[in-house]
């Protein structure tokens, strides 16, 4: 069981598009407003754990992962553009755009190929190896999904602590640009790893 939790934490809490959005929300004073987004991320992970735990790898063929990757890259780029175009008002609680919501966290994680790839080994290898099935499969899927909520949530808290100390609108503008650039980089990296390479070697 410890191995499963250790692997999940290692995968979920490393920088990625979802955690970068959490950090951005915290910096821009939207930590509380983004709780729905964090819960959406956890709900998506719960769906993936249960789906792969019960059905296995048959749902994710090479072509299926390719489709998820294309959709995921497009969605990440959309969010990057949205952050890039956000207006900042440091007298208000956060930037001019609204906080990310539940449905966006759900869509983001379901369309994140790294989220799919991260859940597959746990659901199809580690769960069966530990004898986790039936009711225990549901229990452990819920536990790991709660951990998934904490990943972008912890990044948001870190961002909120930093954001309280820095109220210069120029900083916020450049921070949003940096976050957008990182998201664009993540989208391109995902596109290269999960779209370009399979096409080249296919």
Residue pairs with C-beta under 8 A, 6 or more apart in sequence:
1 130
3 126
4 122
4 126
4 127
4 130
4 140
4 144
5 143
5 144
5 147
7 121
7 122
7 126
8 118
8 122
8 144
8 147
8 148
9 147
11 118
12 45
12 118
12 147
12 148
12 151
13 19
13 151
13 154
16 112
16 114
16 186
17 76
17 79
17 108
17 112
17 183
17 186
17 187
18 41
18 105
18 108
18 109
18 112
18 115
18 151
18 152
19 151
19 152
19 155
20 155
20 179
20 182
20 183
20 186
21 37
21 79
21 83
21 100
21 108
21 152
21 179
21 183
22 34
22 37
22 38
22 151
22 152
22 153
22 154
22 155
22 156
22 159
23 155
23 156
23 158
23 159
23 179
24 83
24 159
24 175
24 176
24 179
25 31
25 33
25 34
25 37
25 94
25 99
25 100
25 152
25 156
25 159
26 155
26 156
26 157
26 158
26 159
26 160
26 161
26 162
26 163
27 159
27 160
27 162
27 163
27 172
27 175
28 86
28 88
28 94
28 95
28 159
28 163
28 172
28 176
29 92
29 93
29 94
29 95
29 160
29 163
30 93
30 94
30 95
30 99
30 100
30 156
31 156
31 157
31 159
31 160
33 93
33 94
33 98
33 99
34 99
34 100
34 152
34 156
35 153
36 99
36 100
36 101
36 102
36 105
37 99
37 100
37 101
37 102
37 104
37 105
37 108
37 152
38 105
38 149
38 150
38 152
38 153
38 156
39 102
39 105
39 149
40 101
40 102
40 103
40 104
40 105
40 106
40 107
40 108
40 109
41 105
41 106
41 108
41 109
41 148
41 149
41 151
41 152
42 105
42 145
42 146
42 148
42 149
43 102
43 105
43 106
43 145
44 105
44 106
44 107
44 108
44 109
44 110
44 115
44 148
45 109
45 115
45 119
45 144
45 145
45 148
46 141
46 142
46 145
47 110
48 109
48 110
48 115
48 116
48 119
48 123
49 119
49 122
49 123
49 137
49 140
49 141
49 144
49 145
50 137
50 138
50 141
51 59
51 123
52 59
52 60
52 119
52 120
52 123
52 124
53 123
53 124
53 127
53 132
53 133
53 137
53 141
54 137
56 123
56 124
57 120
57 124
60 68
60 116
60 120
62 198
62 202
65 113
65 116
65 117
65 194
66 194
66 195
66 198
68 111
68 113
68 116
69 113
69 190
69 191
69 194
69 195
70 195
71 111
72 111
72 112
72 113
72 187
72 190
73 187
73 188
73 190
73 191
73 195
75 107
75 108
75 111
76 108
76 112
76 183
76 184
76 186
76 187
76 190
77 183
77 184
77 187
79 104
79 108
79 183
80 179
80 180
80 181
80 183
80 184
80 187
81 180
82 97
83 176
83 179
83 180
83 183
84 176
84 177
84 180
86 95
86 96
86 97
86 176
87 95
87 96
87 97
88 95
88 96
88 169
88 172
88 173
88 176
89 95
89 96
89 169
90 167
90 168
90 169
90 172
95 172
95 176
105 152
109 115
109 148
113 190
113 194
114 190
122 144
123 141
126 132
127 133
127 137
127 140
132 140
166 172
